[in-house]
Amino acid sequence: MRLLLSILFFLSATIAQSQTLSLKAVVKDQESGTIFFVNTLTDEVDSAKIVDHIVTYTTNIREPFLCKVFVKQYKDANTIIATIFDHGNMNLVYDSNKLVSISNESSVDSQFCSQHIAFDQFNKTIQNLSINPQKNDSLFAARKKVYESYIQSVCNFIIAHRNEPSSAIVLDYLMIKNGLLKPDQIEKLYDSLGASVKTSLYGQSVLLSLDNTARLLPGKIGPDFILYDKAGKKETLSGLKGNYVLLHFWASWCAPCRLGNPEWVELFKRNKNKQFRFVFISLDKDKPEWIKAIHKDNLEGITHLWDPSGKGFDKAICKDYNVTSVPKTYLIDTNGIIYAIEPDKKTILSFSN
């Protein structure tokens, strides 16, 4: 039923009337070059030339969408701006690798920007609480409080703006793509959206995320995989059948992952069940950094796997297990069936002892 609705929503969105966006950008520290525009939903890329520090760009917009603007070099994380493209006039001023000012006639943009600022502040707070792994109990409590407060504020925003496009964009891009909500929370917020927002492209994206999540709920078969250990030996989920398998997705560059590793070490040491396997799957692209993090965090003894192809969340294993942020954990039973997502300590100990 959801798939049918998604198809209908797509058809209705594609016939929506387009309107014009006129953008003017001033790039103070670059006289010439190219500026790139990337639609975060479709990955479509467009560009415009910088001439005498000025960029003029016009395009047709069917509905508001979140655009990543790369000012100096395509896919350079240091020169990126995330902003809403909507019909009307838009002005940007960019200098020294940062956005100096932005003016946009779109109310969707101002609403999204307020939420994006809050999201950035949330991330910074979480990062600051991830620095000292020696104070786990207090840090986990503080992180939980910050997380719950932030999630509640975003949920309030989405419900208050349920009939505006910004609600679906915030839900899809900030919440779902960063793995900040549980499936039941996503479904509840999606159901609260107004009819026109549900038929928007971001509304469709939320709907498809729900469908994708449904195939990985407890009781579903865990997708098989082919990954490699530190020595390059091939490992598969089917090869682990007969064991309880804790699949933990992480990366050396993920501060919350590293903060949580001491607790995983403790759980691993308490494991008395020879048929309970701890399997850490790394999203690292740099093998030396991955190996260094394993040693530094005392993770020896745990089974470590990775996919040397792909980068970060573009890896095939991430698509198979709907991993859009880390850390993320699945508990698989002896028959290869998903038993739990983000299992708590009590659940893990009940199987490992």
Buried (B, 14 or more C-beta within 10 A) or exposed (E): EEEEBBEEBBEBBEEEEEEEBBBBBBBEEBEEBBBBBBBBBEEEEEEBEBEEBEBEBEBEBBBBBBBBBBBBEBEEEEBBBBBBBBBBEBBBBBBEEEBEEBEBBBBBBBBBBEBBEBBEEBEEBBEBBBEEBEEBEEBBEBBEEBBEEBBEEBBEBBEEBBEBBBBBBBBBBBBBBEBBBEBEBBBEBBEBBBEBBBBBBBBBBBBBBBEBBEEBEEEEEBBEBBBBEBEEEEBEBEEBBEBBBBBBBBBBBBBBBBBBBBBBBEBBEEBEEEEBBBBBBBBBBEEEBBBEBBEEBBBEEBBBBBBEEBEEBEBBBBBBBBBBBBBBBBBBBBEBEBBBBEBEEEEBBEBBE
